[in-house]
């Protein structure tokens, strides 16, 4: 904001979110390459793939619409933790409605955007874990 690159702290203008999303894609790609080179555990590759795919999806969706990156990230993180710690995923899912409500309360998202973020995070995690099992 100090450099006048974004108009507000929430980057409500969707074009202002493109550079941070592209940077996130680059960082997650570097992480995925690192895990592949070091022969990381297959579960770690699945987890990192879900993270990278979520950032890519948020970037693509952001070109035309807005999806809750907060809820998508939370769902991917909850799924990753749940994959490594049985039962934790379902406990963490109880927090998802609270996060969704806060995003709507702050008027950053609609119910559809929050629901889409949750669903996308869940589906990406599920696909990644099935593929990497």
C-alpha positions as CSV (number, residue, x, y, z in Angstrom):
1,X,0.0,0.0,0.0
2,X,2.9,2.3,0.8
3,X,4.2,1.8,-2.8
4,X,0.7,2.5,-4.2
5,X,0.6,-1.0,-5.8
6,X,-2.6,-1.9,-4.1
7,X,-5.6,0.3,-3.3
8,X,-6.5,-1.4,0.0
9,X,-5.2,-4.2,2.3
10,X,-7.7,-6.7,0.9
11,X,-6.7,-6.1,-2.7
12,X,-10.4,-5.8,-3.7
13,X,-9.4,-4.9,-7.2
14,X,-8.8,-8.3,-8.8
15,X,-6.0,-7.1,-11.1
16,X,-4.0,-6.2,-7.9
17,X,-4.1,-9.9,-6.9
18,X,-2.4,-11.3,-10.0
19,X,1.2,-10.6,-9.1
20,X,1.0,-12.1,-5.6
21,X,-0.8,-15.1,-7.0
22,X,1.9,-15.6,-9.7
23,X,4.6,-15.2,-7.0
24,X,2.8,-17.9,-5.0
25,X,2.7,-20.2,-8.1
26,X,6.4,-19.7,-8.6
27,X,7.3,-20.5,-5.0
28,X,5.1,-23.5,-4.9
29,X,6.6,-24.8,-8.1
30,X,10.1,-24.3,-6.7
31,X,9.0,-26.3,-3.6
32,X,7.5,-29.1,-5.7
33,X,10.7,-29.3,-7.8
34,X,12.8,-29.5,-4.6
35,X,10.7,-32.3,-3.2
36,X,10.9,-34.2,-6.5
37,X,14.7,-33.8,-6.7
38,X,15.2,-34.8,-3.1
39,X,13.0,-37.9,-3.5
40,X,10.6,-36.7,-0.8
41,X,7.9,-39.0,0.6
42,X,5.1,-39.6,-1.9
43,X,2.6,-38.2,0.6
44,X,4.6,-34.9,0.8
45,X,4.5,-34.7,-3.0
46,X,0.7,-35.1,-2.9
47,X,0.4,-32.5,-0.2
48,X,2.6,-30.0,-2.1
49,X,0.8,-30.7,-5.4
50,X,-2.5,-29.8,-3.8
51,X,-1.0,-26.6,-2.5
52,X,0.4,-25.7,-5.9
53,X,-2.8,-26.6,-7.7
54,X,-4.9,-24.4,-5.3
55,X,-2.7,-21.4,-6.1
56,X,-3.0,-22.0,-9.8
57,X,-6.7,-22.4,-9.6
58,X,-7.1,-19.2,-7.5
59,X,-5.1,-17.3,-10.1
60,X,-7.2,-18.7,-13.0
61,X,-10.5,-18.1,-11.3
62,X,-9.4,-14.6,-10.3
63,X,-9.2,-13.6,-13.9
64,X,-13.0,-13.6,-14.2
65,X,-14.4,-14.1,-10.7
66,X,-13.5,-14.2,-7.1
67,X,-13.1,-17.3,-4.9
68,X,-12.1,-17.4,-1.3
69,X,-8.4,-18.2,-1.3
70,X,-8.5,-18.1,2.5
71,X,-11.0,-21.0,2.7
72,X,-9.4,-22.9,-0.1
73,X,-6.0,-22.6,1.6
74,X,-7.5,-23.6,4.9
75,X,-9.2,-26.7,3.4
76,X,-6.0,-27.8,1.7
77,X,-4.0,-27.3,4.9
78,X,-6.6,-29.2,6.9
79,X,-6.6,-32.0,4.4
80,X,-2.8,-32.2,4.4
81,X,-2.8,-32.4,8.2
82,X,-5.6,-34.9,8.2
83,X,-3.6,-37.1,5.8
84,X,-0.7,-37.3,8.2
85,X,-2.8,-37.2,11.4
86,X,-5.9,-39.4,11.2
87,X,-9.0,-37.8,12.4
88,X,-7.6,-34.2,12.6
89,X,-9.1,-33.3,9.2
90,X,-12.7,-33.7,10.4
91,X,-11.9,-31.7,13.6
92,X,-10.4,-28.9,11.5
93,X,-13.4,-28.9,9.2
94,X,-15.5,-27.8,12.1
95,X,-13.6,-24.5,11.9
96,X,-14.3,-23.9,8.1
97,X,-17.8,-22.4,8.7
98,X,-16.3,-19.9,11.1
99,X,-13.7,-18.9,8.6
100,X,-16.3,-18.6,5.9
101,X,-18.5,-16.5,8.1
102,X,-15.7,-14.1,9.0
103,X,-14.9,-13.6,5.2
104,X,-18.6,-12.8,4.6
105,X,-18.8,-10.6,7.7
106,X,-15.8,-8.6,6.5
107,X,-17.7,-8.3,3.2
108,X,-14.7,-9.8,1.4
109,X,-16.7,-12.7,-0.1
110,X,-20.2,-13.9,-0.8
111,X,-21.6,-17.2,0.3
112,X,-21.0,-18.7,-3.2
113,X,-17.3,-17.6,-3.2
114,X,-16.7,-19.0,0.3
115,X,-18.5,-22.3,-0.7
116,X,-16.5,-22.5,-3.9
117,X,-13.2,-22.0,-2.0
118,X,-14.0,-24.8,0.4
119,X,-15.2,-27.2,-2.3
120,X,-12.2,-26.5,-4.6
121,X,-9.8,-27.0,-1.7
122,X,-11.4,-30.2,-0.8
123,X,-11.6,-31.6,-4.3
124,X,-7.9,-30.6,-5.2
125,X,-6.7,-32.3,-2.0
126,X,-8.7,-35.4,-2.6
127,X,-7.5,-35.7,-6.2
128,X,-3.9,-35.1,-5.2
129,X,-4.0,-37.7,-2.4
130,X,-5.7,-40.3,-4.6
131,X,-3.1,-39.8,-7.4
132,X,-0.1,-39.9,-5.0
133,X,-1.1,-42.9,-2.9
